[in-house]
Amino acid sequence: MIRTAALLVSLSIASTSFADIARGVVYEDMNRDGVRQTDEPGLEGVRVSNGRDVVRTDETGRYEIEAIESEAVFVIKPSGYALPLDELNKPQFSYVHSPKGSPRGLRYPGVEPTGELPESIDFALHANPEPDRFSVVLLGDPQPRNISELEYFANDIIADVNATDFAHDAAFVFSLGDIMFDTLSLFEPYDHFMSLLGKPVHNVHGNHDMNFDVADDTHADATWLRRYGPATYAFDYGKAHFIVLDNVVYEGDKDYHADLNDDQLAFIRNSLEHVPTDRLVVLAMHIPMPSVRRRAELFEILAPYEHTFSMAAHWHRQIHFFMDSEDGWTSPEPHHHLVHVTGCGSWWAGAFDERGIPHATMSDGQPNGWSLLTIDGSAYSIRFKAAGKPANEQMAIHLPSAMPQADLSSTTLVVNAWASNPRSTGEFRGGDGAWRPMAHTPQRDPGYLALKLLEEQFPGEPGRELPRPRESQSTWQAPMPDGLQPGPHMVEVRHTDMFGQVWTGQRALRVR
């Protein structure tokens, strides 16, 4: 028996007469050394996949499945067990089958030839009690062009997660694609920085994580496959079933679109056959669901499930979609899809702050940051955290500091309640203390418009130019009450999100 560090699966190397059939054992690795000992039992009923088919192990832990060339055979982690991790906290759960290896001459190396299949591909799991209630750190698009931008991400996002109390007990991390900005040599330092979180990291494949010096989609994930294994896979944690999808289809010449192929749709269907319909199903992808061409077929597969949630990044804005029949979703309750904030915000653009990091405000006026997804059985909630800001700072209030009393009736209070959506509620009060409703009103963020105006007034200032303003889906507004008397007033805003979390903010106003 040998231990392969990059895979943490034990392989008995011997000749086999069926080179296209993978065989092996899923076993309980009681001493956690990645090598099966004679007293370590096989685990019955564990799912193993080739990215299309899904089989279960027998009473001795053994399985057989077709090995697809240039794809991986992998174990689908069951609840109550943990995958082994490498020294950088990357889960080790797959064996890449690439007899001839990736194409030669790639700028960023792919998979070395693996030759004939080993006689036995064994996957290690160890017992790990998992509560029904747990949390997951969500990150989107670190997208560094160079090591300096990767250091921005480390100090702005990773350090912020580590310094935030409510994230300390998170079970694992999702990084939702565009780990890189085409420079795939940065995967290694990225992994080292991510290991500082001290948690398993599940990376999602993005359009900037591809090998662009290949002709088509066949080997576009060559470097990814070498470093992380399959880009489409699944696992269970607690009572939730997670499906990770590579929904980027490479067309060549750096062009791509969002879709799922036949094998991926078959994998989702085959994986869910073993998941009770009352469980929460969570899908993680890079390109948002509205762009996926075959999403109606995906939605058809998900239709029997009472509780679903999906998340992506890619757009460098933050938006909640509630997808219904117009989007191909057939269940009565709309499907909630989150386009998550990016870690790099507006691609590390904007003026530098006091830490020497670009403020990176996104084009919808929302700050870059991260979130905590909390799952409790089949229910879930999401808490957004703006990078480098206090945990209870959840909005920007746009109102002049002073104004004539005569202007009150024509003044609109605008609030960007970060990560909010139409299922939230907004209120404000001032003067008489009565709470007044605010209306969800998508618009370009006034604060972001002011930032762009500063760029025009002071051209050539340090910092990459911000992108053009985009309509924000998290803005709320209300007319100011015209009865405020001259003098100072504190305008207080209260925002209650769709999960019942209440956030407040204040801004002083002097009426002349």
C-alpha positions in Angstrom: 0.0 0.0 0.0 1.2 3.6 -0.7 0.0 7.0 0.2 -0.3 9.6 -2.5 -0.1 13.0 -0.8 -2.0 14.9 -3.5 -5.0 12.5 -3.3 -4.8 11.0 0.2 -6.3 7.8 -1.1 -4.5 4.5 -0.7 -3.8 2.7 -3.9 -2.8 -0.9 -4.4 -0.9 -0.8 -7.6 -1.2 -4.0 -9.7 -2.2 -4.9 -13.2 -5.9 -5.2 -14.0 -7.7 -6.6 -17.0 -10.4 -4.0 -16.9 -8.6 -0.7 -17.4 -11.9 1.3 -17.6 -13.4 -0.1 -14.4 -12.4 1.5 -11.1 -12.6 -0.7 -8.0 -11.8 0.0 -4.4 -13.0 0.3 -0.9 -14.3 3.2 1.2 -13.1 2.5 4.7 -13.0 4.1 8.2 -9.6 5.5 8.7 -9.5 5.2 12.5 -5.9 6.3 12.9 -6.3 9.0 10.2 -3.1 8.1 8.4 -4.6 7.7 4.9 -3.5 4.1 4.7 -6.0 1.3 5.3 -5.0 -1.1 8.1 -6.2 -4.6 8.5 -8.5 -3.6 11.4 -10.1 -0.6 9.7 -13.5 -1.6 8.4 -15.1 -0.9 5.0 -18.1 1.4 5.1 -21.4 0.2 3.7 -23.7 2.3 1.6 -21.3 5.2 0.8 -21.8 6.7 -2.6 -19.0 6.8 -5.1 -19.2 8.7 -8.5 -17.4 9.3 -11.7 -19.1 12.6 -12.3 -22.0 11.0 -14.0 -22.9 7.7 -12.4 -23.4 7.1 -8.7 -22.9 3.7 -7.0 -23.1 2.6 -3.3 -20.5 0.5 -1.5 -21.5 -3.1 -0.5 -21.5 -4.5 3.0 -17.6 -4.7 2.9 -17.2 -1.1 1.6 -16.3 -2.2 -1.9 -17.5 -0.5 -5.1 -17.1 -0.7 -8.9 -17.7 2.1 -11.3 -16.6 3.1 -14.8 -13.6 5.4 -14.9 -14.1 8.2 -17.5 -10.9 9.4 -19.1 -9.7 12.9 -18.0 -12.3 12.8 -15.1 -12.1 11.8 -11.5 -13.6 9.0 -9.4 -14.6 10.4 -6.1 -16.4 9.6 -2.9 -19.5 11.5 -1.8 -18.9 12.2 1.8 -21.8 11.0 4.0 -23.0 12.9 7.1 -21.2 11.9 10.3 -17.9 11.4 8.5 -15.1 13.7 7.5 -12.7 13.7 4.5 -9.0 13.7 5.0 -7.3 17.1 4.4 -3.9 17.9 3.0 -1.6 20.2 4.8 -3.4 23.2 3.3 -6.9 22.0 4.4 -8.0 20.9 0.9 -10.4 17.9 1.1 -8.9 14.8 -0.4 -11.6 12.7 -1.9 -10.8 11.8 -5.5 -8.6 9.9 -8.0 -8.0 11.5 -11.3 -8.1 9.0 -14.2 -6.0 10.5 -17.1 -3.9 7.7 -18.7 -2.3 10.1 -21.2 -2.3 13.2 -19.0 -3.3 16.7 -20.0 -2.1 18.2 -23.2 1.6 19.0 -23.3 3.0 22.5 -23.5 0.3 24.2 -21.3 1.5 27.4 -19.7 0.2 26.2 -16.4 0.8 22.4 -15.9 -2.1 20.0 -16.0 -2.4 16.4 -14.9 0.6 14.1 -15.4 -0.2 10.7 -17.1 -1.7 8.4 -14.6 -1.3 5.2 -16.7 -3.4 2.1 -16.1 -5.9 2.1 -13.3 -4.7 0.8 -9.9 -6.1 -2.5 -8.7 -7.8 -0.7 -5.8 -8.6 2.9 -5.3 -9.5 3.3 -1.7 -11.1 6.3 -0.1 -10.5 7.1 3.6 -13.2 8.7 5.9 -13.1 9.1 9.6 -16.0 9.5 12.0 -17.0 13.1 12.7 -20.2 14.0 14.6 -22.0 16.7 12.7 -24.8 18.8 14.3 -28.0 19.6 12.4 -27.2 23.3 13.0 -23.9 24.5 11.6 -22.4 27.4 9.7 -20.4 27.9 6.5 -18.2 30.8 5.5 -19.0 32.1 2.0 -16.4 33.9 -0.1 -16.6 35.0 -3.7 -14.0 36.0 -6.4 -10.7 36.7 -4.7 -9.6 37.2 -8.4 -6.0 38.4 -7.9 -3.9 39.5 -10.9 -0.7 39.2 -8.9 0.7 38.5 -5.5 0.0 42.0 -4.3 -3.7 41.6 -5.0 -3.7 38.2 -3.3 -2.2 39.9 -0.3 -5.1 42.4 -0.4 -7.5 39.4 -0.2 -5.6 37.9 2.7 -5.6 41.1 4.7 -9.1 42.3 3.7 -11.0 39.1 3.8 -9.2 36.2 5.4 -8.0 38.3 8.3 -11.5 39.7 8.7 -13.0 36.2 8.9 -10.5 35.2 11.5 -11.1 38.3 13.5 -14.9 37.9 13.5 -16.3 35.9 16.5 -19.4 34.6 14.8 -17.4 32.8 12.1 -15.0 31.0 14.5 -17.1 27.8 14.7 -17.9 27.5 11.0 -17.6 24.0 9.7 -16.0 24.8 6.4 -15.5 27.4 3.7 -17.0 27.8 0.2 -14.9 30.0 -2.3 -17.3 30.6 -5.1 -15.1 30.7 -8.1 -12.7 33.0 -9.9 -10.1 32.0 -7.4 -7.6 33.5 -9.9 -7.6 36.2 -12.5 -6.1 33.9 -15.2 -2.7 33.7 -13.5 -3.0 30.0 -12.3 0.5 30.0 -10.8 -1.1 31.9 -7.9 -3.2 28.8 -6.9 -0.4 27.7 -4.6 0.0 30.9 -2.6 -3.8 31.3 -2.5 -4.1 27.8 -0.9 -1.4 28.8 1.7 -3.3 31.9 2.6 -6.7 30.1 2.8 -5.1 27.5 5.1 -4.9 30.3 7.7 -8.7 30.0 8.1 -8.0 26.6 9.7 -11.1 25.0 8.1 -11.7 22.7 5.1 -12.0 24.8 1.9 -14.3 23.8 -1.0 -13.3 25.8 -4.1 -15.7 26.4 -7.0 -14.4 26.5 -10.5 -14.7 29.9 -12.2 -14.2 31.3 -15.7 -10.9 32.9 -14.7 -9.6 29.5 -13.3 -9.3 27.9 -16.7 -6.4 27.0 -19.0 -7.0 29.4 -21.9 -4.3 27.8 -24.1 -6.5 24.9 -25.0 -8.9 24.7 -28.0 -12.1 23.8 -26.2 -13.7 22.7 -23.0 -12.2 19.2 -22.8 -9.0 20.3 -21.0 -10.0 23.8 -19.8 -9.8 22.6 -16.2 -6.5 20.8 -16.6 -4.7 22.8 -13.9 -7.7 22.8 -11.6 -8.1 19.0 -11.9 -4.4 18.6 -11.0 -4.7 20.8 -7.9 -8.2 20.3 -6.6 -9.7 17.3 -8.3 -13.2 17.3 -9.8 -15.0 20.6 -10.3 -18.4 19.0 -10.1 -19.0 16.8 -7.0 -21.3 16.5 -3.9 -21.1 15.8 -0.2 -23.4 15.7 2.9 -23.0 17.6 6.1 -25.5 17.4 8.9 -28.9 17.1 7.2 -27.9 19.1 4.2 -26.8 17.9 0.7 -24.3 20.1 -1.1 -23.7 19.9 -4.8 -20.8 21.8 -6.3 -21.1 22.6 -10.0 -18.7 23.8 -12.7 -21.1 25.7 -14.9 -18.5 27.4 -17.0 -18.3 26.1 -20.6 -15.2 27.1 -22.5 -15.7 28.0 -26.1 -12.0 28.7 -26.9 -10.2 32.1 -27.3 -11.2 33.1 -23.8 -14.9 32.9 -24.6 -17.3 31.0 -22.4 -20.9 30.6 -21.4 -22.8 29.2 -18.4 -24.4 25.8 -18.8 -24.4 22.2 -17.5 -23.7 19.2 -19.7 -25.5 15.8 -19.9 -23.0 14.1 -17.5 -23.5 16.9 -14.9 -27.3 16.7 -15.1 -27.1 12.9 -14.8 -24.8 13.3 -11.8 -27.2 15.6 -10.0 -30.1 13.3 -10.7 -28.2 10.2 -9.6 -26.8 11.9 -6.5 -30.2 13.1 -5.4 -31.7 9.6 -5.8 -30.1 8.9 -2.5 -31.2 12.1 -0.7 -34.6 12.3 1.1 -36.9 14.9 -0.4 -37.3 16.8 2.9 -33.5 17.5 3.1 -32.1 20.9 2.3 -30.2 20.8 -1.1 -27.6 23.5 -1.5 -26.0 24.2 -4.9 -22.7 26.2 -5.3 -21.6 27.5 -8.7 -19.7 30.4 -10.1 -21.9 32.0 -12.8 -25.4 33.0 -11.5 -28.3 30.8 -12.2 -30.2 33.2 -14.5 -27.3 32.8 -17.0 -27.4 29.0 -17.1 -28.9 27.8 -20.4 -30.2 24.4 -19.2 -31.5 25.6 -15.8 -35.0 24.4 -16.6 -33.7 20.8 -16.8 -31.8 21.4 -13.5 -35.0 22.8 -11.9 -36.9 19.8 -13.1 -34.5 17.5 -11.2 -34.8 19.7 -8.1 -38.6 19.9 -8.2 -39.4 17.1 -5.7 -37.2 18.8 -3.0 -39.1 21.0 -0.6 -36.0 23.0 0.5 -33.4 24.3 -2.0 -31.0 27.1 -2.1 -28.3 28.0 -4.6 -25.4 30.5 -4.7 -23.0 32.0 -7.1 -20.7 35.0 -7.5 -19.2 36.3 -10.8 -21.2 39.5 -11.3 -19.4 41.7 -8.7 -22.7 42.8 -7.3 -24.9 41.3 -4.6 -28.4 40.2 -5.6 -31.1 37.9 -4.3 -33.2 36.2 -6.9 -36.5 34.4 -6.1 -37.0 32.3 -9.3 -40.5 31.2 -10.2 -42.4 29.7 -13.2 -41.1 32.5 -15.5 -37.6 31.2 -14.8 -38.5 27.5 -15.3 -39.1 26.8 -11.6 -42.2 24.7 -11.2 -42.6 24.4 -7.4 -45.1 26.8 -5.6 -42.4 28.3 -3.4 -39.8 30.2 -5.5 -36.2 29.1 -5.6 -33.8 31.4 -3.7 -30.6 32.1 -5.6 -28.0 34.4 -4.1 -25.5 36.2 -6.3 -22.9 36.6 -3.6 -20.6 39.6 -2.9 -17.1 39.3 -4.3 -14.0 39.3 -2.1 -12.2 41.6 -4.6 -15.3 43.8 -4.8 -14.8 45.8 -8.0 -11.6 43.9 -9.0 -9.5 45.7 -6.3 -10.3 49.1 -7.8 -10.7 52.4 -6.0 -8.5 54.6 -3.8 -6.4 53.0 -1.1 -7.5 53.0 2.5 -5.4 53.6 5.5 -4.3 49.9 5.3 -3.0 50.3 1.8 -5.9 48.2 0.4 -8.2 49.5 -2.3 -11.7 50.1 -1.0 -13.1 48.0 -3.9 -16.7 49.2 -3.5 -18.8 47.3 -6.0 -20.7 49.1 -8.8 -24.0 48.7 -6.9 -22.6 50.6 -3.9 -22.2 47.6 -1.7 -18.8 47.0 -0.1 -16.7 43.9 -0.7 -16.9 41.3 2.0 -18.1 37.8 2.9 -21.0 36.0 4.5 -21.9 33.3 7.0 -24.5 30.8 5.9 -26.1 29.1 8.9 -28.1 25.9 8.3 -30.4 24.4 10.9 -32.0 21.2 9.6 -33.8 22.2 6.4 -33.8 26.0 7.3 -31.0 28.4 6.6 -30.1 32.1 7.1 -27.3 34.3 5.7 -25.4 37.1 7.5 -23.4 39.5 5.4 -20.1 41.0 6.7 -18.5 44.0 5.1 -14.7 43.7 4.9 -12.9 45.7 7.5 -16.1 47.2 9.0 -17.8 46.5 12.3 -20.0 43.5 12.3 -23.1 45.5 13.0 -22.5 48.0 10.2 -24.9 46.8 7.6 -26.0 49.9 5.6 -25.1 53.2 4.1 -27.5 56.1 4.8 -27.6 58.8 2.1 -28.9 62.1 3.4 -27.4 65.6 3.5 -25.8 66.7 6.8 -27.8 69.9 6.8 -30.6 71.5 4.8 -33.1 74.3 5.0 -36.4 73.4 6.6 -38.1 74.4 3.3 -36.2 71.6 1.5 -37.5 68.8 3.6 -40.6 68.1 1.6 -38.5 67.6 -1.6 -35.7 65.5 0.0 -35.6 61.7 -0.3 -33.8 59.5 2.3 -32.0 56.7 0.4 -30.5 53.7 2.2 -28.4 51.0 0.8 -29.2 48.1 3.2 -26.4 45.7 2.1 -27.5 42.2 1.0 -31.2 43.1 1.4 -33.9 42.1 -1.0 -37.7 42.7 -1.5 -38.5 40.2 1.3 -36.8 42.6 3.7 -38.5 45.6 5.4 -37.1 49.1 5.9 -38.2 51.8 8.3 -36.9 55.1 9.6 -37.7 57.7 12.2 -36.7 61.2 13.1 -38.2 64.2 14.9 -41.5 62.9 16.4 -40.0 59.3 16.9 -42.7 57.6 14.8 -41.4 54.8 12.5 -42.2 55.3 8.9 -42.0 52.7 6.1 -39.3 52.7 3.4 -39.9 51.3 -0.1 -37.6 48.9 -1.8 -36.5 51.0 -4.8 -33.7 49.7 -7.0 -31.5 52.6 -8.2 -27.9 53.6 -8.6 -26.3 54.1 -5.2 -25.8 57.9 -4.4 -22.6 57.2 -2.5 -21.1 55.3 -5.5 -22.1 58.1 -7.8 -20.2 60.4 -5.6 -17.1 58.2 -5.8 -17.2 58.3 -9.6 -17.6 62.1 -9.5 -14.4 62.3 -7.3 -12.6 60.2 -9.9 -13.5 62.7 -12.6 -12.5 65.7 -10.4 -9.1 64.2 -9.4 -7.9 62.1 -12.4 -4.7 60.2 -12.0 -5.1 59.6 -8.3 -3.6 56.3 -7.1 -5.9 53.3 -7.5 -7.5 51.5 -10.4 -10.6 53.2 -11.9 -13.9 52.0 -10.5 -16.4 50.3 -12.9 -19.4 52.2 -14.2 -22.4 52.5 -11.7 -25.0 49.8 -11.9 -28.5 49.7 -10.4 -28.5 48.4 -6.9 -31.1 45.8 -5.7 -30.5 46.7 -2.1 -31.6 50.3 -2.0 -34.6 51.7 -0.1 -36.1 55.2 0.0 -38.7 57.4 1.7 -39.6 61.1 1.6 -38.4 63.1 4.6 -41.1 64.3 7.0 -41.6 68.1 6.4 -42.4 68.7 10.1 -38.9 68.6 11.5 -38.2 71.8 13.4 -34.9 73.7 13.0 -32.1 72.2 15.0 -30.2 68.9 15.2 -32.0 65.6 14.6 -30.9 62.0 14.6 -32.4 60.0 11.7 -32.5 56.3 12.6 -33.0 53.5 10.1 -34.2 50.0 11.0 -33.9 47.2 8.5 -35.2 43.7 9.0 -34.0 41.1 6.5 -35.8 38.0 5.2 -34.3 35.9 8.0 -35.6 38.2 10.8 -32.2 39.8 11.5 -32.5 43.4 12.5 -29.9 46.0 11.6 -29.9 49.7 12.5 -28.0 52.8 11.5 -28.1 56.5 12.3 -27.2 59.8 10.6 -27.3 63.2 12.2 -29.2 66.0 10.3 -29.2 69.7 11.1 -32.3 71.5 9.9 -31.7 75.2 9.3 
